Amino acid sequence: MKKTLMGIVLATCFGTLGNAAVQEVPESCEAMVTIHRESCMVSNYLRCGSTIEVHSYENGTLSDSHYFGADWDLLRYQAEGGRTDAAAVKGSAPEASLTRALETGESLGTRALEFSTGVLKGNMVDLVSELRMSDEEVQISGETFRVGTLVRDMTVRKNGVTSKWAFQVFAAPDASLFIEGQVDVEQFGKVNTLAWTPTRIVRPGEDGFMTTAAHAGCER
């Protein structure tokens, strides 16, 4: 599914969030949940037909957008204001399945992506995913999640350049919500850790829902 990045409209204050902005939700989509994270990041989840969109903001600025299929397989990734845009090649095999991982403990998958913008425009990338769910459970905002890991290995076919993204992940037992947390990014022999661990889950009608800014005083 190809969709342009969501627009943002300024709105009234969100109480303890101060002067926050609210992400606009198209009529064709349903606002699901907002995840507040470490590193002053918030992620807004939208359900648009059979696609789930996750738009993440750092200090009020759009950082990246993920587009997932019905079983949380990655369909598209956008970042840097659209300068990075990669989408699954039509007919390519699905990425790892969350439902299968919850049932059996793991799911492996391979998917082909193609970049339409940026320095990799026109290049094909092979995405190999390993999703593993443990029996460990945690509580976030009173909700129960199973803890797991997701490793995405990406290789550019043209030059063999690779990158590895190793996430800690959290999944609702019924697969209704999937959250990617802290990640170690390995590329060109260097590892960079991004602290994206979820700290709060906000549902419709609650303070901080669909905001583009973290709680007041959160700055980097």
CORQUI-V819513 format. One record per pair of residues at least 4 apart in sequence whose C-alpha atoms are under 7 Angstrom apart, sorted by the first residue. I is the first residue (numbers start at 1). J is the second residue. Records with the same first field share a line. If there is no record, write none. Layout:
I: J / J
This chain:
6: 24
7: 23 / 24
8: 22 / 23 / 24
9: 21 / 22 / 23 / 24
10: 21 / 22
11: 21 / 22
12: 19
13: 17 / 18 / 19 / 20
14: 18 / 20 / 207 / 208
16: 215 / 216
17: 208 / 214 / 215 / 216
18: 216
20: 211 / 212 / 213
21: 211 / 212 / 213
22: 210 / 211 / 212
23: 210 / 211 / 212
25: 29 / 31
28: 48
29: 46 / 47 / 48 / 49
30: 46 / 47 / 48
31: 45 / 46 / 47
32: 45 / 46 / 47
33: 44 / 45 / 202 / 203 / 204 / 209
34: 42 / 43 / 44 / 45 / 201 / 202 / 203 / 209 / 210
35: 42 / 43 / 44 / 198 / 200 / 201 / 202
36: 41 / 42 / 43 / 198 / 199 / 200 / 201 / 214
37: 41 / 42 / 196 / 197 / 198 / 199 / 200
38: 195 / 196 / 197 / 198 / 199
39: 195 / 196
40: 58 / 59 / 214 / 218 / 219
41: 56 / 57 / 58 / 59 / 214
42: 56 / 57 / 58 / 212 / 213 / 214
43: 54 / 55 / 56 / 57
44: 54 / 55 / 56 / 210
45: 52 / 53 / 54 / 55
46: 52 / 53 / 54
47: 51 / 52 / 53
48: 52
50: 69 / 70
51: 67 / 68 / 69 / 70
52: 67 / 68 / 69
53: 65 / 66 / 67 / 68
54: 65 / 66 / 67
55: 64 / 65 / 66
56: 62 / 63 / 64 / 65
57: 61 / 62 / 63 / 212 / 213
58: 62 / 63
59: 213 / 214 / 219
60: 212 / 213
63: 79 / 80
64: 78 / 79 / 80
65: 77 / 78 / 79
66: 76 / 77 / 78
67: 74 / 75 / 76 / 77
68: 72 / 73 / 74 / 75
69: 73 / 74 / 75
71: 97 / 98 / 99
72: 97 / 98
73: 94 / 95 / 96 / 97
74: 95
75: 87 / 88
76: 86 / 87 / 88
77: 85 / 86 / 87
78: 82 / 84 / 85 / 86
79: 83 / 84 / 85
80: 84
83: 117 / 118
84: 117 / 118
85: 115 / 116 / 117
86: 113 / 114 / 115 / 116
87: 113 / 114 / 115
88: 92 / 111 / 112 / 113 / 114
89: 112 / 113 / 114
92: 111 / 112
93: 110 / 111
94: 109 / 110 / 111
95: 109 / 110 / 111 / 129
96: 107 / 108 / 109 / 129 / 130 / 131
97: 101 / 107
98: 102 / 175
99: 103 / 175
100: 104 / 106 / 107
101: 105 / 106 / 107 / 131 / 132 / 133
102: 133
105: 132 / 133 / 134
106: 131 / 132 / 133
107: 130 / 131 / 132
108: 129 / 130 / 131
109: 128 / 129 / 130
110: 127 / 128 / 129
111: 126 / 127 / 128
112: 124 / 125 / 126 / 127
113: 124 / 125 / 126
114: 122 / 123 / 124 / 125
115: 120 / 121 / 122 / 123 / 124
116: 121 / 122
117: 121
123: 158
124: 156 / 157
125: 154 / 155 / 156 / 157
126: 154 / 155 / 156
127: 152 / 153 / 154 / 155
128: 152 / 153 / 154
129: 151 / 152 / 153
130: 150 / 151 / 152
131: 149 / 150 / 151
132: 148 / 149 / 150
133: 146 / 147 / 148 / 149
134: 146 / 147 / 148
135: 146
136: 146 / 147
137: 144 / 145 / 146 / 147
138: 144 / 145 / 146
139: 143 / 144 / 145
140: 144 / 199 / 200 / 201
141: 200 / 201
144: 172
145: 170 / 171 / 172 / 173
146: 170 / 171 / 172 / 173
147: 169 / 170 / 171
148: 168 / 169 / 170
149: 167 / 168 / 169
150: 166 / 167 / 168 / 169
151: 165 / 166 / 167
152: 164 / 165 / 166
153: 163 / 164 / 165
154: 162 / 163 / 164
155: 160 / 161 / 162 / 163
156: 160 / 161 / 162
162: 187
163: 186 / 187
164: 185 / 186 / 187
165: 183 / 184 / 185 / 186
166: 183 / 184 / 185
167: 180 / 181 / 182 / 183 / 184
168: 180 / 181 / 182 / 183
169: 179 / 180 / 181
170: 178 / 179 / 180
171: 175 / 177 / 178 / 179
172: 176 / 177 / 178
181: 196 / 197 / 198
182: 194 / 195 / 196 / 197
183: 193 / 194 / 195
184: 191 / 192 / 193 / 194
185: 191 / 192 / 193
186: 190 / 191 / 192
187: 191
202: 206 / 208 / 209
203: 209
204: 209
205: 209
214: 218
